[in-house]
């Protein structure tokens, strides 16, 4: 029995049978594309997450350095003002 006669025996024409095969191939290709895209997006999100984490760490360190520098500057100013005040009160 040929493929056409088997398809006719099951109530499907030869074109219908091959059309279903083409549709299934197209759906398989779409599913593969979606899987690859999802994988690429997952890698991109992981990379961006790591970059954001590094930026947060750098900002935190920079903020700590700024506060330390500000405190040191204020301490120096207070020392100068206290020395100036001592000189003023002695005179």
LOFIPA-234015 format. One record per residue (C-alpha): residue number from 1; residue in one letter; x, y, z. Coordinates in steps of 0.05 Angstrom, whole numbers, always signed. Layout:
REM residues N
<r seq="NUM" type="A" px="X" py="Y" pz="Z"/>
...
END
This chain:
REM residues 91
<r seq="1" type="X" px="+0" py="+0" pz="+0"/>
<r seq="2" type="X" px="+27" py="+69" pz="-18"/>
<r seq="3" type="X" px="+30" py="+128" pz="+29"/>
<r seq="4" type="X" px="-27" py="+161" pz="-9"/>
<r seq="5" type="X" px="-72" py="+101" pz="-3"/>
<r seq="6" type="X" px="-56" py="+95" pz="+72"/>
<r seq="7" type="X" px="-74" py="+168" pz="+83"/>
<r seq="8" type="X" px="-139" py="+159" pz="+43"/>
<r seq="9" type="X" px="-155" py="+97" pz="+84"/>
<r seq="10" type="X" px="-151" py="+138" pz="+147"/>
<r seq="11" type="X" px="-193" py="+194" pz="+119"/>
<r seq="12" type="X" px="-136" py="+243" pz="+105"/>
<r seq="13" type="X" px="-112" py="+265" pz="+37"/>
<r seq="14" type="X" px="-39" py="+264" pz="+18"/>
<r seq="15" type="X" px="-35" py="+341" pz="+22"/>
<r seq="16" type="X" px="-67" py="+342" pz="+91"/>
<r seq="17" type="X" px="-16" py="+292" pz="+117"/>
<r seq="18" type="X" px="+43" py="+332" pz="+91"/>
<r seq="19" type="X" px="+13" py="+398" pz="+113"/>
<r seq="20" type="X" px="+9" py="+371" pz="+184"/>
<r seq="21" type="X" px="+82" py="+350" pz="+180"/>
<r seq="22" type="X" px="+103" py="+420" pz="+156"/>
<r seq="23" type="X" px="+62" py="+453" pz="+211"/>
<r seq="24" type="X" px="+95" py="+407" pz="+263"/>
<r seq="25" type="X" px="+164" py="+425" pz="+235"/>
<r seq="26" type="X" px="+148" py="+499" pz="+239"/>
<r seq="27" type="X" px="+123" py="+492" pz="+310"/>
<r seq="28" type="X" px="+186" py="+454" pz="+329"/>
<r seq="29" type="X" px="+228" py="+510" pz="+299"/>
<r seq="30" type="X" px="+189" py="+562" pz="+338"/>
<r seq="31" type="X" px="+197" py="+523" pz="+402"/>
<r seq="32" type="X" px="+272" py="+517" pz="+390"/>
<r seq="33" type="X" px="+277" py="+592" pz="+377"/>
<r seq="34" type="X" px="+238" py="+607" pz="+440"/>
<r seq="35" type="X" px="+284" py="+562" pz="+481"/>
<r seq="36" type="X" px="+346" py="+595" pz="+452"/>
<r seq="37" type="X" px="+318" py="+665" pz="+464"/>
<r seq="38" type="X" px="+300" py="+647" pz="+536"/>
<r seq="39" type="X" px="+369" py="+619" pz="+548"/>
<r seq="40" type="X" px="+402" py="+683" pz="+519"/>
<r seq="41" type="X" px="+357" py="+727" pz="+561"/>
<r seq="42" type="X" px="+373" py="+687" pz="+624"/>
<r seq="43" type="X" px="+447" py="+697" pz="+611"/>
<r seq="44" type="X" px="+436" py="+771" pz="+599"/>
<r seq="45" type="X" px="+396" py="+779" pz="+663"/>
<r seq="46" type="X" px="+450" py="+743" pz="+703"/>
<r seq="47" type="X" px="+504" py="+788" pz="+673"/>
<r seq="48" type="X" px="+464" py="+851" pz="+688"/>
<r seq="49" type="X" px="+450" py="+827" pz="+759"/>
<r seq="50" type="X" px="+524" py="+817" pz="+771"/>
<r seq="51" type="X" px="+540" py="+886" pz="+742"/>
<r seq="52" type="X" px="+488" py="+919" pz="+786"/>
<r seq="53" type="X" px="+515" py="+883" pz="+847"/>
<r seq="54" type="X" px="+585" py="+908" pz="+831"/>
<r seq="55" type="X" px="+559" py="+979" pz="+821"/>
<r seq="56" type="X" px="+523" py="+976" pz="+888"/>
<r seq="57" type="X" px="+587" py="+953" pz="+922"/>
<r seq="58" type="X" px="+627" py="+1009" pz="+889"/>
<r seq="59" type="X" px="+576" py="+1061" pz="+908"/>
<r seq="60" type="X" px="+576" py="+1036" pz="+980"/>
<r seq="61" type="X" px="+652" py="+1039" pz="+984"/>
<r seq="62" type="X" px="+653" py="+1108" pz="+951"/>
<r seq="63" type="X" px="+600" py="+1132" pz="+1000"/>
<r seq="64" type="X" px="+641" py="+1106" pz="+1059"/>
<r seq="65" type="X" px="+703" py="+1140" pz="+1032"/>
<r seq="66" type="X" px="+665" py="+1206" pz="+1023"/>
<r seq="67" type="X" px="+639" py="+1203" pz="+1095"/>
<r seq="68" type="X" px="+709" py="+1187" pz="+1120"/>
<r seq="69" type="X" px="+738" py="+1245" pz="+1081"/>
<r seq="70" type="X" px="+683" py="+1292" pz="+1105"/>
<r seq="71" type="X" px="+695" py="+1272" pz="+1177"/>
<r seq="72" type="X" px="+770" py="+1282" pz="+1169"/>
<r seq="73" type="X" px="+758" py="+1351" pz="+1139"/>
<r seq="74" type="X" px="+710" py="+1371" pz="+1194"/>
<r seq="75" type="X" px="+759" py="+1346" pz="+1247"/>
<r seq="76" type="X" px="+814" py="+1388" pz="+1216"/>
<r seq="77" type="X" px="+769" py="+1450" pz="+1214"/>
<r seq="78" type="X" px="+750" py="+1440" pz="+1287"/>
<r seq="79" type="X" px="+823" py="+1434" pz="+1306"/>
<r seq="80" type="X" px="+840" py="+1498" pz="+1269"/>
<r seq="81" type="X" px="+781" py="+1534" pz="+1301"/>
<r seq="82" type="X" px="+799" py="+1510" pz="+1370"/>
<r seq="83" type="X" px="+871" py="+1532" pz="+1361"/>
<r seq="84" type="X" px="+847" py="+1599" pz="+1336"/>
<r seq="85" type="X" px="+800" py="+1606" pz="+1395"/>
<r seq="86" type="X" px="+857" py="+1589" pz="+1444"/>
<r seq="87" type="X" px="+900" py="+1643" pz="+1412"/>
<r seq="88" type="X" px="+843" py="+1693" pz="+1416"/>
<r seq="89" type="X" px="+829" py="+1679" pz="+1489"/>
<r seq="90" type="X" px="+903" py="+1685" pz="+1508"/>
<r seq="91" type="X" px="+909" py="+1753" pz="+1477"/>
END
